[in-house]
Amino acid sequence: MAEYEFDLFVIGAGSGGVRASRMAAAQGMKVAVAEDRYMGGTCVNVGCVPKKLFVYASGFKEDFTDARAYGWNSLPAEFHWPTLRENNAREVSRLNDIYRNLLANSDVTVIDGRAKVTGANKVMVNGREYTAQRILVATGGWPFVPDIPGKEFILTSNEVFSMEAFPNRVLVVGGGYIAVEFAGIFAGLGAETHLSYRRDLFLRGFDRDIRHFVRDEMVKKNIDLKFNHQVSAIEKLQDGSFLVHVEDGSSLNVDMVLYATGRVANTEGLGLQEQGVVLHRDGTISVDDNFRTNVHSIYALGDVTGEPQLTPVALAEAMALVKHWRTGTTAEIDYNNIPTAVFCQPNIGTVGLSEEEARDSGVRVTIYKSEFRPMRHTVSGNTERTLMKLVVDADTDKVIGVHMVGDDAGEIIQGLAVALKAGATKKVFDETIGIHPTAAEEFVTMRTPVQ
């Protein structure tokens, strides 16, 4: 009789958990996955997938306006919230089924329910205890909401995609990419939109030029940016709206308050601390280079460990971990030059070091920048602009940072991320023939440094 029921028991069927399960099963391991909410995790259900669909939806109003300059005349468009909500729910449900089928077709046992670690090799789900040689925690993150009076009236990204009614006036609180994206979504869909952030400028950690440029573009789209703005309490009024009280004594009346103030590790109730697993002060799980906790049979990966909270990172970690189990070699993950996008309007795409990071690390840099009105808008009359920026190591000529704000920035930066990974120099960029007429060609035609 086998010592354990399973070779691997995974807690969490998000991107990392599903990928690790399927790859481990393909290596001949007997695998089980427990999930208490929905297949596909945050990304599929309340993260990148629905958010991107909502970004598409929010862009049509401006597209309709721009189209008139190109000869397309139509009646004023009217947004119908239930249609978007229901079509999004239908797509998410389709993806849930795909994830479940992927696991079933990989001979992975799926257990619906909240799992709790009850021993170094034991997991309890729905009152039944299972044993496993290895346990992998891949439970992701959870929206953080501060403890303020009226916090029960706050919505997060977990609830916003299924709201019963679309609000006329919205306050989005936060300064990260999720807050910026949702501010653009609500404004594009026609809501009076306010963005509150407690510091002087949002998108901390991004290149400063990018942050300033996005700020100015968002203002053009009638988003009310409130910096150095701290919400102190939320009061529900008799008409169902909310009066938001601010520390400076001011107030704001809105129909919905959305908080996007970060995410915390989703470890509550997992029983990890009771089994001696070390957690960091922020609640993330402490792991070594092979994603192993201090309890040698228990592993963790993805958002729950505090690494970059990006789906492709979790996928890469899962593949590296299963390879480690198969070969015994260290699970090598290169967290440098991870490309990312922010789906605000216009989009942000970025890879490598910001100018500030490069200078702070002592690199002597040369900066190339280009700001222009996209070709499409020379006819439409839209005032939206595009910014492109290269950060170059002046001593080696290597391009160490590429940043863009503009249409399809994420699509463009993905390709340039390959160039950075390969160590491309500015000379290589200069020798590359551009595709004309495109915005992307600007990255290989910038010749004059700005500093």
N, C-alpha and C positions, 0 to 999 in steps of 0.2 A: 504493500500500500504506500502511495506517495506520502511524503511527510507533510506537504501542504496541498490544499485544494487548488491553488493557483500559483503559477510562477510569478505573476505580477498582478497586483490589484491597484487600479488607477482610480483616484477620487477626483472627479471633474471631467466632463465630456466637452470641454472647450477645444480650441485649436491645438494646444500642446498635448492635452490628455488623449485626444482622439488620434493624433499623429503617432504618439508614443505607443499607444495600444496596438494600432494596426501594424506598425513596423516590428514591434516585439512579437506579435502573433505570426508575422511572416517569417520570423527567425525560429519558429517552432515553440514559442512559449505559450503556455495556457494563461489567458488574460481575461480579467473581468474589469468592467468600468461601472462606477456608481455615479449617478447624476440625479440631483433632486429638483432641478428647474427645467432646463431645456437643452436639447442637443445643439452643439455648436458654440456654446458659451456666450460671452459678452459680444464678441465681434458679430456673430450671425444674428443675434436676437435684439440686442439693445446698444450696439456699437457701430462698427464701421460699415456694415452692410445697410441697415436701415438709414443710418445717417447719410451715407452717400446717395441713397435714393431720394431722401428729403432735400439734399443739396441740389440734385437735378431738378426736383419740383420747384424749388425756390428760384431757379434761374430763368424759368420760362417767361415770367412777367416782363423782365428786362429784354429778353429775346423778342417777344412780341412787339415791344416798342421799337427796338432796333430794326425789325423787319420792315417797318413802314418806309424807311429810307431806301430799301431795296425793291420797292414796288408792291409789297404785300400789304393789302389793306383788309382789315377785319374789324369786326365789332369788338368793343372792349372785352377782354377776357375776364372770366369770373372763376375764382378759386373755390373748389368744393372739398372741404376737409374730409368728410367721410369717405370719399373716393380714394384719396391718398392713403388714409389710415387703413382701409380695408385691403387695398391692393398691396400695401406694404406687409400687412399681416399674412396675406396669402403667400407672398414670396418667402417670408421667413418660415412659414409652415412647410413650404416645399423644401427649403434647405434643411430644416429639422429632420424631415424624412430621409433626405439624402445622407445625412450624417449617421442616422440610425442604421440605414441599409449598408453603408460602408463598414460599420462595425460588425453587423451580422454577417456580411459576406467575407469578412476577415476571420470569422469564427471567434469573435470576441463576445463574451457573455455580458449583456447589458442589464444592470440592476437599477431600477428607478427608485430613488430614495436618498435621504441624507445619510452620508456615511460618517462614522466616528471611529477613530483609531483607538482600539482597546488594548493593544499590546504591540510589541515590536513586530509581530507577524500576524496581528489580528485586526480585523475591521468589522464593525457592527453596522448593519443596514436593516431597517424595518424589524428590529428585534432578533435578527439572525446574525450569528457570528461566522465570519469567513476567515480562513487562514491563507497566507500568501508568503512566499519567500521574500518578495520585495513589495513595498508599498510606495506608490508615487502620488504625491499631492500636487494637483494642477487645478486648483479651485479659483484662480484668478483674483480680481479685485472687486471692490464694492464701493459705490459712491459715498463720499464723505459729506456729511451735513453737520455744520456746527450746532452746538447746543445753545440756541437763542430762543427767547420767547416767541411762540408762533411757528416753531420749526415743523409742527405737524401739517402746516399748510404748504410746505415746500415740496416741489416736484424735482425729481432727478432724471437722468437719462434712462433710468429703468422704467419710468412711467410715461414719459413725454410722447412716445410714439403711439400710445393708445388712448390719448385724452378723448373724453366724450365730446367736447366742443373746442373749437379753435378760438383762442383768446384775441381780443382786439388790442390789448395793451399787455406787454410782456416786460418783465425785468429778468435779465440773465445775470447771475452773480458768479464771478470767477475771472481769472486772467490767463488761463491756459488755452490750449488749442480747442478743447471741447466747448468752452464758453464762447470763444470767438466764432466757431463754426455755427453753433446754435443761434447766436445773435444774427448771423447772416441768413440763416434759414428762416427765422421768424420775420425778419425785415422783408426778405424776398417774397414770402407768402402773404404779405400785406399787413402785418401787425405793426403797431407803434412799438418800437423796440428800444429798450434801454439796456446798456451793459455797465454793470457796477464792478469795479476792481479796487481793492484796498491800497494798491501801490500806484506809482505815477505813470507806469506804462506796462501794457500786457505782454504776453509771450516771452516771459523771462527765459533766457537761455538761447534764444534765437539771435541771429545777427542784428545789431542795432539798426542798421539801415532798413532791414526787412521790417522790423517792428514799427519804425516811424512811417514807412511807406504804407503798410497795412492800415495803420491808424488813420492816415489821411484818406485812403480809399474807402474805408468804412464810413467815415463822416460824409463822404459824397453820396452814400447810399442811405442817408437819413437815419443812421443808427446813432442814438444819443450815448456818447461815451462818457462815463462818469468815473474819473480816476481819483485816487485818494478818497475813496468813498466806502464807508464801512456801514453795512446794515446792522442795526442793533435789535430790531424786533419787527415782527409782522403781525398785523391786526386784521382780522376778518370783519368786514363791514356788513350791515344788514342787507345790502343789495347783492352780496356774494362776492364783491371785489375785495381787494386787499390794500390796506394802507401800510406802506413800508416805511418804518422809522429809521432814520440815519443818525449816526453818532454826532454829526455837526448840528443836529436840531431840525434839519429839513425832513420832508417826507415825500412820498411818491405814491400815487394811486394807480394800481394796475389790476389786471384780471388774472394774472398768473405770475408766480415767482419760480424760476428754474435755477437751481444751484448746480454749478459745475466747478466745484472747489477742490477737485482732486479725488483720488481713489485710494482706498486702504486695502491691505491684504485680507482676503476673504477666508479667515481661519477660525472664526468664532464657532465654537461647538464641535470642532474637529477632534478634540481630545489630545492635541499634540503636546501641550505643556504638561499634561498629566503623565505622559509617557516620557517626559524629559527632553523633548525636542527643543532646541534653543531657538528663540525668536528674537529678532532685533527690536529695538525700542519702538520702531514704527509698526511693529506687528508682522513684518515680513519674515520669512523663514530663512535661517542661516544655513547655507550650503557651501560645500567645497567646490573645486574645479570640475568635479564629476557629478554635481547636483545632489550630493549625498549630505544628509544632515548628520548631526553628531550621534544619532541612533542609526547604526550602519545598515539596517534593513529598510530605512525610510528615506525617500528621495523627494525632491520638489523642484519644479521648474515653472517658467512663465511669470506672469505678473505677481504671483504670490511670493516670489523671491526678491522682488524689487528691481530687477533688471529692466531695461527699456520696455515700457508697456506697449508692445507692438506685436500684432499677430505673427508676422514673419519671424520675429525673434523667438517666440515660443515654438514655432515649427522647427526652426534651426536647432534649438536646444533639445527638442524631442529626438530629432534625428541623431544628434551628437551623443545623446545619452544611450540610445539603443546600440549605436555603434560601439560605445565604450563597453557595454555589457557583452557584446559579441566578441570584441577583439582584446579588451583589457587595456587599450591605449587611452590616454587622457582625452576627455570630451572637449575637443578644441573648438572654441567659439571666439570669433574675432568681433568684438563689439565696436571696433573703430569703423568709421565711414559707413554708418548705417543710414541709408537714405530714408527720408520721411516726407510726408505731405500734410498740409493743413487745408481742409476743404472749405475754407472761407471763400468770399468772393471779392476780388480774384483769389485763386488758389496760391498757396505757398508750396514750393518744393525746395528741399535743402539736403545737402550731403557734405560731410566733412566739417572742418573747423569754421566757426565764425571769425570775423576779423578780430574781435575782442579776445577770443580764446587763443588765437594764434599769437597775438601780441603779448598776452599775459604769460604764454609759455616761452617767451623769449625768441620767437621766430621773427626774422626780419622779412616783412611782407611787402609785396607789391599788389596794389588793388586795381582791378579793372571793373568799371561799371557802365551800364547802359540803361537809360530810361527813355521810353518812347510810347507813343500812342499806337496800339495795335492796328494793323491794316484794316481790319473789319470796321473799326470805329472811326476811321477817317471819312467813311461815308455815312455811318449811322448817326454821328454826332455825339455818341456816348463819350463822356469825359474820362472813362476808366483808362488807366495807364499800366504799363508793365515795367518791372525792374529786374535786371539781371546783374549778377555780381560774381566775380572770380577772385578768390584769395590765393595768391601765389607765393611760394617760398622763394624769396629773392636770391638766396644762395644756391639752391638746387634747381630752380625753375619748375619744380613740381607744383601742380595745382593741388591745393590742400583743402579748398572749400569752394563749393558752387551753390549759389542761392538764387532763387527766382520767385517773384510774385507776378502772376499773370495766368491767363487761360491755359489749362492743361499743364500746369507746372509740374505736377506729380509725374505725368507721363514723360515729360522731357527729362526730368532729373533722374528717373530710373536708368535711362541709358547712360547718362553722364556718370552715374555711380559706378558703372563698370569701368569707365576710364580711370576714375580715381583709384579704384581697387587695383587696377593694373599699373598704377604709378605714372600716369600720363603727365607730361610736362606742358607748359604753356606753348612751347615750340610745336608739340604734337597737335595741340588745339589749333594753332595758327596754320598748320600744314593741312588741316582737314578741310575738305571742300564742303561748303554749306549747301543746304537745300533751299532753293529760292522759289517763291517768296514764302518764308516761314518766320515765325518768331525765333525758333530754335537756332537758326543760322547765326543769330547774333552772338552766341557763345563761341563761335569759331571765327568771328570777324572783329572782335574787340582788340584793337592794336595799341591804343594809347592808355597808359596807366593814369589813374586819377590821383594817386599818391604812392 
